[in-house]
Amino acid sequence: MVSVTHALPKDDAPPPIDTLAEGLSAGERALIEKAVTLALDLYEDRLLGSGEPVWPHALGMSLICASLRLDAETRIAALLFAACDYLDDGVDTLVRDFGGPVAQLVDGLRKLNGLRVITRMTATASAPEIRTQAEVLRKMLLAMVQDIRVVLLRLASRTQTLRYYTDEPDDARLDVARESLDIYAPLANRLGVWQLKWELEDLSFRFLEPDTYKRIAKMLDERRVEREGFIDKAIERLRNEIAAVGIQAEVYGRPKHIYSIYNKMRKKHLDFSEVYDIRALRVLVDEVRDCYTVLGIVHQIWQPISKEYDDYISKPKGNNYQSLHTAVLAGDGRAVEVQIRTHEMHRHAELGVAAHWRYKEGAKHGGDYDEKIALLRSLLSWRDEVADSADWVERFKRASLDDTLYVLTPQGRVVDLPRGATPVDFAYRVHTDLGHRCRGAKVDGHLVPLNTALDNGQTVEITAAKEGGPSRDWLDPRQGYVATSRARNKIKQYFSQQEEEDLLARGRSFVTREMQRDGHAQANIEGLAGKLGFKNADAMFVAAGRGEVGPRAVQVALREAEAAPEAPAEPEIVVGRSRSGDTSDKVLIVGVGKLLTSLSRCCKPAPPDAIEGFVTRGRGISIHRVDCHDFQQLAKQHPERVIEAEWGDQAYNNRQALFPVDIAVQAIDRQGLLRDISEVLSREKLNVTAVNTLTKKGTAHMRFTMEVGGVTQMQRAITLIREVSGVIDAQRR
C-alpha cells in the first residue's frame, strides 16, 4: 500500500533527502540535493498567500510526490514550484541546472494556478447553475496541461495546503475546503490517486462539518480497540484457512475514511452501526479462480448477508472495475465487508481506468471520454510502469482530450467547445439569440476577428447588436467563421425562417390584391384557402409567394365562393362628396353599385367606427377609419380625394355582415397560450382568418385577424382575451 502521510521535519531538522530521493538513481539524488539547497536559499522566510511558509509547502509537495513514486523531475518541480517568483531569470536557471522538463512542469503549474480564482468562485457559488460547472472545470484542468504530472503537482499542493490549515485555523480554509471537495478530490479520484483523494475529502469535511466529523471520529475511536482486535483475529483466521487450500493471498484490513462513512450514512439513511464496511477486509490473490475459492471460504467460516453479494468479476462495472464484494456476519453477530480481487485487478482499480469515479459521482460519459481517461492513467509517470518519459508525453499530446477546449465567459462560467471553435461558435453555445446578434469579440481583453480559433483557458466577451441576425458569410466554410454543427444549424434555421416570413408577406400581398381586384375584399380567406386545396391561409400565402398559385386560380376560387347560395349581402356605406365641395348631397352605395368601394386593409374599419373615404386610382373608393395613420398621411397629401362617408342602415341591421379586424395581444410566453386564446375566440363564435406570433425574450407578440359583426363584438372579445392567464395587454390595431 502506498502511504502519503510523511510528516514534515521540524524547522531545525535537516531535509529528509533519503525520503525525497527514495527509489531514484545516484545522479537523480544529486539533483534532488541541489534543488533542496536552491529552494532553502530562495524561500527563506517567505510566505504564500495562505500564510503558509513557502519552504514547508514545497517540501510537503515533494514528499507527497515521492510517496506516490513519481519521477525525479516531478519531485524537483515540487521543490522549486515558486522559484520563478524569486529569480530574475527563473526559467533559464531551471533549464540550465535541472533540464527543460522541470522548467516546463513549474511553468505548467504556474499557469494552472491561474485558474484558482475561477475554481474558487465556482466551488463556493450558491447558484445551482454555477455549481454544475464543477464537472466542466475538472475536465478543463486536465485539458489545460500537456503533461499530466502538472495536475498531480497541483493535487499535491492542495493536499499540503489543507494539512497546513489543520494546525493553523483560518476563515479562508472554508473556501479552500469547499473548492477541494468539489474540484480537486473528484479530480484525484479520476486519476486514480486514491490516497490524495481520501485525504482531500477527509480534511475538507473536517473543516466544513466539524461537529459531524468529530461525532463520527469519536464513534470510530470508541470502537477502535475492539475493531482492531476483531480485524487482527479475522485476518489470522482467514489467512490460515486460505493457506490450508494452498492459495497464496495477501489479507489486510481496509482503512476507513470518515467522509466515506458519512456519505454512506447520508445516502443510504443508515445508522453508524448499520454501515457494513466499518469493519472491512481485503484479500489479494494471484488468479481469478482463487477469488471464487476464497469467496467460498469466507462464506464457510462466516454467515453471508443476503443481497450484499456483488460479482464484479464476471459482470464488471461500466468502468471495467472488477472485484468480488460480500458482507458477512461475524461470530459477534456484527457485519464485516470483504473485498476479493487479484493483484492485477487491485492495481487496475487503484491506478487504472476502473477507478470508481463514474458510478460514485453519478456521471454519464461516452466511451470516447472513458478511453481518454484510461490513456491519461496509463501515461502517469509511475516509475514502475513507464520507462520512457518522452514517449508517453508525445502520446499524451496526440490523444489527451485534444478534441475539446474550455473557455470562459466574462462572469467566469466555463464553456466547452470542440477544438477549432470560434467566437461565433462560443456565442451560439451561450445562447442562440446572442449568436444571431454577435458583431464582434474580445479574447482576453483584445479585439479579434470573428473567425479566430479559440484556445484553452481564454476569456471570451461577445459584442452584440440590440437586434439583427447573422451574416450569410458565416456559412461559407472557406472563411472559417463557424466550426460547430450547433451554430451552423442555428444560422440555417434563422435564414429559413426569414425566407418563409418573406414568402408569407409576399403571398399575402398577392392574394389580397387579387381579392380587391374584382371587389372580393370581404371574402373568407380560410374558405378561399380550402377551395385552393390548402389546410390554412398561411400555407396558401407561402405557396402564392413561391409562385405556385396564379391570379387565375384565385379568381376562379373567388367566383365559386361568390356563386354559393345564401351569400351574405355586402354592407352598405353612405359616401359623400369631396371635402372641397357641397357635402349636403349624399349618395347610398350598396356593395359594388354606382361606385366601387372596399374596406381598407390597413385599419380594417367596422361599424360603428367613424369612417371616411379616399378615392383611389383604378380601385374605386377605399374606406378608412378616421384615426387611421395611413389615411391621415394620404389626406395631407391629397385632401381633394377625401370624401365623407358613414355606415348605412344595412351595415347595422344585417346580422350576416362580417368585418375583418386586427387585435394585437402581448403576453408572457407559455405552453398552451395560443390554445387558450383560440378557445376564447371559438366560444364567441368568431372566425379567425389569420394569426401571426413572434416571441422575444419570453414575451409573445400575437396578431389575430378575425371577422366580427361590429366593434361591440370585437370589444367583448378583447375584454375576454385580457382575462386569459399571462396576457399583458390586448387591443385593436
QUICOR-V517957 format. One record per residue. D_CENTER is the distance of its C-alpha to the mean C-alpha in Angstrom with 2 decimals. Layout:
d_center
D_CENTER
D_CENTER
This chain:
d_center
39.37
37.81
38.07
36.41
38.47
40.88
42.25
42.66
46.32
48.10
48.30
51.84
51.24
51.07
47.73
47.31
47.71
48.55
45.28
43.22
44.99
45.16
45.14
45.42
48.31
51.01
49.64
46.14
47.74
49.54
46.30
44.86
48.02
47.74
44.12
45.20
48.07
45.92
43.26
45.99
47.56
44.37
42.72
45.85
44.93
41.65
38.72
34.94
32.80
32.64
36.44
36.88
39.57
38.31
40.82
40.12
36.39
37.10
39.61
37.31
34.57
37.21
38.68
35.33
35.00
38.58
38.07
35.25
37.79
35.74
37.84
40.06
37.79
34.95
37.49
39.00
35.67
35.04
38.47
37.97
34.31
35.50
38.50
37.19
36.96
40.73
42.06
42.69
42.26
39.94
38.30
41.68
43.34
40.84
41.19
44.98
45.53
42.79
41.39
38.42
36.01
36.52
35.87
32.66
31.46
32.36
30.68
27.47
27.47
28.06
25.05
22.84
24.34
23.12
19.58
21.11
20.49
16.73
16.60
19.03
17.14
13.92
16.16
18.39
16.19
16.70
13.83
11.61
8.37
9.77
11.19
8.16
7.97
11.24
10.42
9.00
12.11
14.37
13.65
14.16
17.44
18.59
17.82
19.49
22.86
25.31
27.27
25.67
28.59
26.96
24.25
27.16
28.96
26.05
26.03
29.79
29.66
27.34
29.59
32.62
31.20
30.71
34.23
35.57
34.10
35.93
39.19
38.14
36.34
34.26
31.82
29.33
29.12
26.95
24.05
24.79
24.96
21.66
19.95
21.97
21.08
17.29
17.15
20.54
21.96
19.18
19.52
23.25
22.77
20.99
23.77
26.48
27.95
28.76
31.30
29.01
26.27
28.82
30.30
27.05
26.18
29.73
30.28
27.00
27.82
31.34
30.28
27.68
29.76
33.30
35.17
33.36
33.64
37.36
37.98
36.59
38.32
41.52
41.42
40.91
43.70
46.07
45.90
45.62
49.32
49.47
46.27
47.42
50.82
49.38
47.09
50.08
52.23
49.56
48.93
52.68
53.26
50.43
51.36
54.99
54.13
51.96
54.64
57.23
55.68
55.50
51.77
50.65
47.70
46.01
45.53
44.02
42.33
38.59
37.62
35.76
32.91
32.60
28.82
28.88
31.59
29.78
26.61
28.85
30.82
27.83
25.90
29.14
30.97
33.86
36.72
37.45
40.41
38.31
36.06
37.66
36.74
38.31
41.11
39.83
41.43
40.23
42.49
42.17
44.42
45.12
44.77
42.57
45.70
46.51
43.30
44.60
48.08
46.83
44.84
48.13
49.89
47.34
47.68
51.45
51.95
49.37
48.39
44.92
42.56
41.52
37.87
37.17
37.67
34.93
35.84
32.98
35.53
36.35
32.84
30.47
26.99
24.14
23.94
27.74
28.79
32.49
34.83
37.07
36.28
38.94
40.08
43.79
46.22
48.47
52.11
51.32
49.19
45.88
42.94
42.08
39.22
40.12
37.94
39.76
38.64
40.13
40.01
37.87
35.37
35.38
34.76
31.91
30.39
30.86
29.84
28.48
25.55
26.69
25.53
24.08
20.56
18.78
20.82
21.16
17.52
16.57
14.03
14.22
14.32
16.30
19.83
19.35
17.28
19.96
22.63
21.34
21.17
24.67
25.80
24.61
26.64
29.58
29.64
29.87
33.19
35.02
38.67
39.80
37.17
36.79
39.91
38.97
36.31
36.33
35.65
32.52
31.07
31.53
30.00
26.96
26.62
26.78
24.39
22.01
18.42
19.83
17.61
14.44
14.34
12.34
13.01
12.75
12.78
16.14
14.76
13.65
9.86
9.02
7.64
8.56
11.02
14.12
17.30
19.24
16.52
17.93
17.17
17.15
14.36
12.42
13.36
12.32
8.82
8.60
10.66
13.35
16.05
15.51
15.96
19.09
20.55
19.87
23.33
23.07
21.12
21.88
20.92
21.96
24.04
25.88
25.96
25.15
25.54
22.58
23.22
22.93
21.09
18.60
18.99
17.34
17.05
17.90
17.00
16.51
17.72
18.10
21.36
21.15
24.07
24.54
24.74
25.24
23.64
22.89
25.77
27.12
27.64
23.92
24.57
27.42
26.39
29.31
27.92
24.61
22.36
19.63
18.58
15.61
16.41
13.56
15.24
18.64
18.23
17.08
20.13
22.41
21.44
22.27
25.66
26.39
25.96
28.08
30.70
30.90
31.37
34.09
35.79
35.66
37.32
39.84
40.77
41.15
43.45
45.48
45.99
46.88
49.37
51.01
51.26
52.98
55.31
57.49
56.93
54.25
51.86
51.77
51.00
48.25
45.27
43.67
47.10
47.48
44.16
45.40
48.72
47.00
44.96
41.50
39.44
38.79
39.64
36.36
36.90
40.46
39.40
36.94
39.72
42.19
39.95
39.91
43.71
43.84
45.85
49.07
51.42
53.96
51.54
50.58
54.24
55.33
52.70
53.70
57.37
56.72
54.91
57.83
60.36
58.82
61.25
61.12
58.90
58.55
60.69
59.21
59.21
62.11
61.73
64.59
64.54
66.81
68.14
66.73
66.24
68.94
71.50
73.09
70.58
73.18
73.47
70.52
69.96
68.20
65.80
64.51
61.79
62.94
66.60
68.46
65.22
61.82
59.28
55.53
52.90
50.53
46.92
45.65
46.63
47.72
50.69
51.86
54.88
55.75
53.81
56.16
56.44
58.19
58.78
58.28
60.47
58.42
59.79
60.32
58.16
60.49
59.44
55.81
55.48
53.01
52.22
53.98
50.74
48.98
47.66
48.50
51.98
52.61
51.82
54.15
56.86
56.85
57.28
59.79
61.48
64.40
62.25
61.11
63.08
63.07
61.92
61.48
60.64
63.67
64.62
63.22
59.71
59.97
62.06
60.49
57.87
56.66
55.76
52.00
50.28
46.76
44.73
41.19
39.11
35.95
33.38
30.55
28.21
24.86
22.92
22.47
23.00
26.76
27.80
29.70
31.28
32.58
34.13
35.65
37.21
38.89
40.38
41.45
43.29
45.08
46.05
44.70
44.10
40.84
41.33
38.08
34.60
32.12
28.66
26.06
22.94
21.74
19.33
19.83
23.59
25.52
28.68
31.08
34.62
37.00
40.33
42.76
46.49
48.38
52.05
51.96
50.18
50.87
48.88
46.05
46.00
45.86
42.84
41.10
41.94
40.46
37.25
36.78
36.92
33.93
30.95
28.51
31.08
31.56
34.59
36.66
39.57
41.78
41.21
